[in-house]
Amino acid sequence: MSLRAETPAPPSARVHRFTRAERWVHRTTAALMGVCVVTAACLYIPQLAVLVGRRELVVRIHECAGLALPVPVLLGLASRAFRADLRFLNRFGPHDRMWLRAALVRDKRRSSRPAGKFNAGQKVYAAWIAGATLVMLGTGLMMWFTHLTPLMWRTSATFVHDWLALTIGVVLAGHIGMALGDPEARRGLRTGSVSREWAKREHPLWRP
């Protein structure tokens, strides 16, 4: 009988990052947000308004997409993995403050930007976009149901809604730009897994 030691199997070249439910939440939320941004542009940019026409239909699509925007996240709470990721996104540690300081001074050294499963920039973005979505939903409801609030409230809600929408558009453009610059991160959202090398390089504190 051979006493030759068995050769250990090599570690997988890819690691699991997101479940199917998490990817569904991201895709659906992104699609609804995209509809909100496009329809808002059609309502507020005269050239697009003339090109598209049918303003009443565009308004209804915008309202329905805005009302549906929180639904994917609420349904995603049924997923244990999604709830765990929300906890990760909601926790800031010393390494996150270090990451933000490095980002502010544009220090691109890997050692100066430690990150767990999500880096500090992703955590800030997630918190900001969640808060902005709630504000947009609240102000949008004030603008829709005009009989429920005084005129001054509706005027203020319109001002906040319009300017916050512009800000969201700029932030989303930055978010998309960052995603376009990181093909492996996009692959993780598309397939659920990322390369082990990328995980060690970009998220060295993550223990999948």
N, C-alpha and C positions, 0 to 999 in steps of 0.2 A: 504494500500500500504506500502510495507516495505521501511524503511528509512535507511536500512543497507548500509554502505559505500562500494563501490566496491573495491575489492582488486586489487591493481595495478599489471599488468603483470610483471613477473620477467624479467630482462634484458637478452638478448640472451647470451648464453655461448660462442658464436663465433662472430667474427667481420670480415667484408670483408676487404681484403688486396690487392688483385690483380684481375683485370678484365681478361676475356678470351684472349683479345688481348695482354695484357702484358705477360701472361703466354705463349702464342704462340711465342712472340718475344724471350723470354728467352730460350724456348726449342729449337727453330730453330737455334738460335745463338749458343747455346751449342752444338748442333749436328754438325753444320758446323765447329766449333772450334775443336771438337773432331776428325773430319775427317782430318783437317789440321795437327793436332798433330800426329795422327797415321800414316798418309802418310809421314810426315816429318821424323818420326822415321824409317820408312821402307826405306827411301832414304839415311839416314845418318848412321844408325847402320848396319855394315856389316852382322851380323848374321841374322837380320830381312830381309835385302835386298836379301840374298841368299834364305831364307825361302819363301819369297813372290814371288820373281822374277818379270817378266813383268814390268821392271822399267819404260818404256815409258808410260804405262797405269797408273801407280802410279803417275807419274809426272803430267799427264793430270788431274787426279782426284784432286790432290793437288792444281793445278792452278785454277780449276773451283770452288772448295770449298773456296779458298782464295778470288776470285773475288766476290763470292756470299755472303761473310761474312757480308758486311755492309747492304745488302738488307733487312733483317728482321727489323733492326732498322729504316731504311728509310720508310718502309711500316708502321711500328708501329707509326710513327709520325701522321698518320691519326687518331689515338686514342687520345681523350682528356685526358684520365686517364694516358696514357703513357707519354704524354708531361708534365703533372703535376708532375709525378714522376721524369722525367729528371730535372725539376726545383728544386725539393727537393734534388736530388743528386748533383746538381751544387752549392748548397748554404752551406757555412760553417759558423757556429755561435760559440759563446763562449762555448756552451756545447760540440761542436765537438772538440775543442781544449782541453777541460777538458778530454774528452774520450780518445783522443790520448795520452795525458800525462799519464793517468792511464794505458793505454795499454803498454806504453814504460817501465814503472816501474813495470809492472805486478801486478797492484793493481786490484784485482778481486771483490772488493766491488761494489754492485749494485749502491750505492749512488755516487760512483766516476765515473760512466760511464753512464751519462744521454744521451738519444738518442730520436730523433723524429722517423718518419717512417723508416728512414735508419740511422744506426749509422755511426760514422766517418770512421770506417774501411771499411764499404761497399762503402762509398763515395770515399775514396782513391782508392779502388780496381776498381770501375767503371771508374774513370777518367784515371787510369793507363792503364787498358785494352783497353779503347777506343783509347788512344794515341798510344799504342803499335800496335793495329790493323791497324791504318792508316799508321804507319811507315812500317809495314810488307807489306801492300798493295803497298805502293810506291816503296819500294826496290824490291819487287817481280816483279813489272811491268818493272823496269829497267833491271832485270835479264832475263825477258821473251823477251822483245823487244830490243834485243841487238844493233840494228842499230840506235836507237834513242839517245843514250848517249855515251860519250867517254869511253874508256877502263878503265881509272882510276875511273870514277864514278861507273862503273859496278863492279869493284873489291871492292870498298868501300861498295857498296850496298850488295854484297854477304857476306862480313864480318859482317855488321850490321844485316842482315837478319838471318844469322846462329846463332849468339850469342843471339840475341833478341828472337829467337825461343826457345832456351834452357831456357832462363829466363822465358818466357811465360809458358813453361812446368812446371817449378818449382812453379810459382805463381798459376797456375791452380790446381796443386796438393794440395797446401795449401788451396785454395778456396774449393775444393771438401772435404778436410779433415774437414774444419770448418762446411760445410753443413752436413756431416755425423754425426757430434756431436750435431746437433740441429734438431731433427725429426720434431718439430712443424714448423720450418722455411721451411723445405722441403714440409710439408703438405700444407703450404700456397701457395707455387709455384705450387703444384699439383692440389689443389682444389680451390684456391682463397681465402680461409678464414683461420683464426687462432683463437686459444682460447683467450678469453678476458684476462684470467689470464696471459698467455704468453705475450700478448701485453703490459700489465701493468708492467710486470717484466722486459722485455727486451727493451721496447721502451716507457718509461713512459711519454715522452713529445709528443707522437703521439696522435692526436685526430681524430680517424676514424669517 
